[in-house]
Amino acid sequence: MFMKRPFCVHQALFRRKRDVDMTEGNIAHHIIAFAIPLLVGNLFQQLYNTVDTWVVGNYVSNEAFSAVGTVGPITNLLIGFFTGLASGAGVVISQFYGARRQKDVHDAVHTAIVLTLILGVVFTALGILMVPYMLDFMKTPEEVIPDASAYLTIYFAGILGLMLYNMGSGILRAVGDSQRPFYFLMVCALMNIILDLVFVLCFQMGVAGVAWATVVSQLISAFLVIFTLLRSDNCVQLRIRELSINPRVLKKMFLVGIPAALQMAVTSFSNIFVQSYINYFGSDCMSGWTAYTKIDQLLLLPMQSIALAVTTFVGQNLGKLQTERAQKGVHIAVTLGIAFTVIVMIPVLIFAPAVVAFFNHKPEVVDCGTMLLRWLSPFYVLCCFNQVYAGALRGAGNSKAPMFIMLSSFVLFRQAYLFFMARICNEVLPIAMSYPAGWLLCSLLMAVYYRRVKFSKNSVMPAASEKQI
C-alpha cells in the first residue's frame, strides 16, 4: 500500500500552474489577465436572469417580463448578504495563500464550505417565507404578483446551488484561478438558455419554466466547482471527511465578511424602496426599468471584474507585506476600470433604442428604457472609483469603512433623496437619478478615505498580521 501524501508539504503542491502568484511580475498584466475570465464569467452569470427576462418578454407576456425583471432586489437581498460573507472567505484565503500558510488555507476552505451548507438551508426557508411580504412591500401591481411569486419561490428553493458555486469559485479565485470558474459558468449559462427555450416554448411552462431552468443550471455549476475542489491536488483540495468549522478562521472571515455582507444586503433592501417608486408608474414603466437594469448590470461588469481582481491582488501582496506594490496596483486598476467602462458605454448610448427593444418591443417600454439608459449611463465612470477602492480595502481586510461609506451613500442619502424628490417632482427620471447621486457621493467619500488611510497599520490584515504558525 502507498502512504498517504502529506498535506501541501512541498511548494509544488502549494501552487499549481492554474494558480497565479500576483506578488511578482507585471502588475497591469496580472490584473487584466485575472479580470478577463472574471468579466466573461460574470457576463455568462448575468445571462441567467437576462435570458429569463428576454424569453418571457418575447414569448410570454409584458406582465411576465415585468415580474421576472423586478424581482432582482428581492433575490439580491439574500444573495448580496452571502456574497459579502464569501468575499470575507476569499480575502482570508488569498492572504493565507500569499503568506504561504498552507494549513490555514486548508482550514479556511473547509470552514467556508460548511458555512455555505448551513446558510443554504437557512436562506432557502427564509427566502420562500418572505416572498409575499416583499412583493407587497414593493407595491407590486396585482397583475404581476402571480408570476413574480412563482419565479421567486422556485428560485429560492434552489438557491443552495448558486451559493455553493459562488463560494467554491471564490476559493479558486483567491489562489489566482479565475479560468475554471469562467468555464463552468459558460457551460451552465448555455445550459440555461437551452432549458429556458425548452421549458417555455416546448412545455409552455411560462415564468415557472425560466425559474426551473435557472435552478437546474445553478446546480450544475455548483457540482462542477465542488468536483474541481475535490479533485484538486494543491492546498485548496476539499476533503469530505475533514469538513468542519475552525472557530479561529471563521472569526477572521466574519471580521471581513460581515461588514461587506451587511452593506450588500442593506443596499439591496434599499433598492427595494427604489423599485417600489418605479412600480408606482405602472407596468410599462416597470418593463422599461427592467430593460435598463439588465443593460446596466452588463455595463458595470468591467469595473466590477477589475475590483474583484484588485481584491485578490491586494490580498496576496499584503500577505507578503508588499504595501507599495499593492498601492500601485490600485492606481492601475482605477485607470483600467475607467477605460473599459467608457469603451463599453459609448455603443450602448448610440444604439440605446435597439438594445432596449431586444428585450421588449412595446413602444412605451422602448421610450422609457432609452431615456433611462442615455441619462444614467454616463455616470458609470463614477462607480470605477468606489468599486476599485472598496475592493482594495477589502483585500486589505478593511471592510468596515467601505460598508459605512456605501450604506451612507446608497441607503441613507438615496432614501432621503427619494423622499424629497417624490414630493417635489414625482416623475420617473428624477426618481431614477437617485442612483447617480449616490454614486457621486460614494466615490467622493471613498476616494478621500482611501487617500488618507490606504494600507496603514490600522488596516485589519488578518492573515498577514499574525506570526507564522
N, C-alpha and C positions, 0 to 999 in steps of 0.2 A: 504494500500500500504506500501511496505517496503521502508525505507530510503536508499538512495544510499550510499554504503560503502565508507568511506573516502579513499583517495589515499594513500596506503602504510603507514597507521597510526601506525600499530602495527609491531613490529620486525618480527613476524611470517609471515607477508605479504611481508616483505622486502626480506627475504631469504627463499626460499623453499628447499626441500630436493634435488632437482636436481642441485641447485646452490652449489658451493664449495667455502668456505672461506679459502683461502690459507695463511692467516695471522697467523694461528695456526697449530700445528701438524707437522708430519714428512715431511721434505722438499722433499726428493727424492720420497717419496710415492706420494705426490701431483703432482710433475712434471710428473712422469711416468703415474699415473692414468689419468691425464689430456691429456697427449700426445698420449696415445694409441688409444683412439677414434679418435683423430685428424689424427693419422697416417693411421689408417684403412679407415677413411673417405676420406682423401686425396688420398689414394690408389684407392678408388672407383671413385673419381673425375677424376683421371688420366685415368681411364678406358674409359671415354668418348671418348677422342681422340685416345687412344691406340687401342681400339676396332675398331674405324673407320679405322685406318691405317691397322689393321690386316685383316679386312673384304675386303677392296679394294685390299690389297696386295695379298690375296689368291683367290679372286673371281672376281676381275675386271681386272686390268692391272698394269704393272710396272709403267706406266706414272701416273695412278690414285694414286698409292701408293706414288710416289714422290710428287704429287700435295697436297695430304692431309697432308703428313708429313712435308712439307716445309713451310706451311702457319703459323706455330706456332709463329714466330717472329712478324708477322703482327697482329694476334689476341692478342698477349700479349702486343702489344703497347698500346691499349686502356684498356684492362683488367688489365694490370700492373698498369696503372695510377689510375684506380678506386680502385684496391686492396690497393694501398698506402693510398688513402683517407679513405677507410674502416678501415684500421689499425689505422688511427687517431681517428676515431669514437670509435673503440674498446678500445683504450688506455684511452680516456677520460671517457668512461662509466665504465671501470674497476677501475679507480681511484676514481670516484664518488661513486662507489659501495663499495670500500674498506674504504672510508671515511664515509659511511652510509648516504650519501646525496641523499635521495630518490627522492625529487622533481627534482633535477638536472639530475638524471638517466632518469626520465620520459621525461624531455625536450630533452635530448640527443637522446633518442630512436626515438622520433617523428621527430626531425630535420634530423636525419640520413636517415630515410625512405623518407622524402620529397626530400632531396638532391639526393637520388638514382633515384627516379622517373624522376626528371628533367634531370639528366645526362643520364638516359636511352634513352630518346628521342634524345638528342644531339648525343650520341655515335652511335645510330642506323643510323642516317643520315650521320654522318661523316665517319663511317666505310664503308658503302656502296659506298660513293663517292670516297674514297681513294683506293679502291681495284685495279683498273687498273694501277694507278700510282705506287703503292707499288710493284706490280708484275713486272712492267717494271724496277723499281729501283733495284730490286733483280736480274736482268738479268735472269729471269725465261725462260727456253727453250720454244720454240714455241709449242712443242707437249704437254707441261704440262699446259700451260696457261688456256685453256678452262675449265679443271676440277678444277684447283685452283680457278679460278674466280667464278665458280658456287658454290663451297663449301663456300668461304668467303662471298659471297652475302647473302646466306641463313643464315649463322652463325650470321652475324651482324644484320640481320632482326629480330632475336630472342634473341639478347644479353641482353635485359632487364631481362629475366628470370634468367640468370646467375648472373646479378648484384644484383637483389633482394635476391637471395639465399645467395650470399657472404656477403651482409650487414646484413641480418637477422641472419645468423649463427654466424657472428662476434659479434652481440649483445648478443646472447645466451652464446657464449664462454667468453665474457667479464665478465659475472657473474658466470663463472665456469661451465657452462653446455655445455660440449663437446659431450655428448652422443646423444642427439636428432639430431643435425646436421649430425652426423655419420649415424644414422638410415635412415634419409631422403636420404642421398647420396647413401646408399646401395640399397635402393629401386629403385632409379632413374637410377643408373648405370646398374642394372639388366634390367630395362625397356629399356635402351639404347641398350643393347646387343640384346634383343629380336627384337626391332624395326629395328636395323641395318640388321639383318638377313632377316626379313620380307620384308623390302623395297628393299634390294639388290637382294636376292635370289628369292623371290616370285613376286615382281613387277618390277624387272630389272631396278631400278632407278639409279644405279651406284653411283657416288660421291654425287649427289643430295640426294639420299636416306640416306646415312650416315649423311649428314648435317641436314636433317629434323629430323632424329632420335635423334640427339644431342639437337636440339632446343626444341623438344617436351619434352624430358627428363628434360631439364633445367627448363622449365616452370612448370613442375610438382614439382620439388624440391623447386621452388620459392613459389608455392601455399602452400606446406606443412609447410615451415618455417614461412610464413606470417600468416597462420592459427594458428600456435602454439603461435605466439606473440599475436594474437587477443584473444585467449582463455587463455592466461597466467593469473595467479592470484597473481602475485607479481609486483614489481616495473618496470619491463620491458614490462608490458602489453601495447599493441598497441590499441589506440582508434581512429577510423577513424575521428570522429568529432573534435579531438584535434590535427590533423596533421597540423603542422606549423613549421616555422623555427625560432628558438631562436637565434638572432644575437650573443649574448654573447657566447653561447655554440658552434655555428658554427665557431666562431673565434678560439676557443680552438681546435676544430677538424682540422681546417686548419693549425694551428701552428704546429701540429704534423703530419698531413696527407699530406700536400702539399710537404714538402721535400721528404717524402717517395714515394709519387706519381711520382714526377719528376725523382727520382732516378730509379724507376722501369720502367717508360716509356722510359727514355733515354737509359737505359741499353737494353731494348727490341729493341729500334731503332738501337742501336749499333749491336745487334745480326743480324739485317737485313743485315748489312755490311758483317758479317761473312758468312751468308747464301749466299750472292752474290759471295763470294770467292769459296764456295763449289760448287755452281751451275756451275761455270766455268769448272769443271771437268766432266760434263755430268750427265745423268740420273742415271747410275749405282752408281756413287759416291753419288749422291743425295739420292738414296734409302738406301745406306749403312749408310749415315749420319742420315737419318730418323730413321732407326732401332736403331742406337746408342742413339739418343736423347730420344726415347721412354723409353729405359732401363735406361738412365741417369736420367730421371725425377723420376723413381721409386727408384733409389739408393739414391737420395737426400732427399726422403721423411722423413726418421727417423730424420735427423738433423733439417729439416725444421719444423717438428711437435714439436720437443723439443724447437726450437727457438720460435714458437708461444706460447707454454706453458709458457716459461720463461717471455714472454712479459706480459701475464696476471698475472703471479706470482709477477713480479717486480711491475706492476701497482698497484695491490691490497696492497702489503706490503708498498710501498711508500705512498699510500693513507692513510695508518695508521702510517706513519713515522717510519717504521721499516727498517732502512737502512742496518744494519748488516745482518739481515735475508735475505734481497734482494740480497746482495753481495754473501752470502753463497750459495744461490740458483743458481746464475750464474755459480759458480765454479762447482757445482754438475752437472749442465746442460751440460757444456762443456765435462766433463768426460763421461756422458751418451751418448752424441752425437757421440763421437769418438768410443765408444764401439759398439754401434748399427750399425754404418756405416761400421766398419770392419767386423762385423758378416754377413751383407747382401752382402758385396762386394766380399768376398772370393769365394762363389759358382758361382757368375757371371763370375769371372775371369777364373775359371776352365771350365765352360760349355759355354763359350762365343759363339763358332760357332753354337751350338744348339739353344741358345737363339736368335741369330740374324736370324737363319733360320726359327724360329717360325713366324716371320713377312714376310720374303721373302726368297724363296728357291734358287733364282738365284745365282750361284757360285760366280760371281763377286761382288754381293751385300754382300754375307756372308763374303767373304775375307776382304772387306773394313770395314764392321761393326765390325768384330772380332778384326782387327788391332786397330781401334779406342777405343774399349772397353778396351783392355788389356794395352794400353798405357796411357789412360786418367783416368781410374777408380781409380788407387792407390792414385791419388792426391785429391780424395774427402775428405780425412781426413782433408785437409787444410780448407775446407769450414766450418767445425764444428766451428772453431774459429770466422770467420767473421759473420756467421749466428747467433750464440748464442749471441755474443757481440752486434751485431746490434739489435737483438730482445730485449735484456736487456735495451739498451739505449733508444729504442723507448718506452718501458714500463715506463721509467722514464720521458717520454715526450721530450727527446732529439733526434729528428730525423734528425736534420741538419747535425750533424757530420757523421752518417752513410751514409747520402746522398752524401756528398762531398767525403768521402773516397771511396765509391763504384763507384761513377762516375769517379773519378780519376783512379781507378784500372780497371774497366770493360769497360770504354769508351775511355778515353784519352790514357791510356797506351796500351790497347788492340788494338786500331786503329793504333797507332804508330808501334806496333809490327807487325801487319798485313801488313802495308805499306812497311816496310823494308824487311820482310820475303818473301813477294810475289816477290820481286825483286832479293833477294839473292838465295832463294831455293823454287821455286814455285811448291811444292808438297803438297799432302793432309795432311800428318801427321804434318809437321812443321806448317802449317796453323792452324790445329786443336789444337796444343799445345798453342795457344794464350789463351785458357781457363785456363789451369793450371797455366800459368804465371800470369794471372790476379788474380786468387785465392790466389796465394802465396803473391803477393804484398798487396792485400786487407787484408788478415789475419794478416800480419805483422803490417800494419798501424792501423788496428782496435784494435789489442792487445795492442799496445803502447798507443793509445789514451784512451782505457778503463782503463788501469792500472794507468794512470795519473789523469783521471777525475772521473771515477766510477759514483757515485751518489752524487756529490758535490752540494753545494748550488747554483752553476751556472747552474745545470741541470734544464731544464724547466719542472716543475711538475704542470701542470695547475690545476689539481683538488685538489692536496694535499696542494698547497702553499697558498690557499685562506682561509680566515676565514669562518667558518660555517655561512650559511645564515638562 
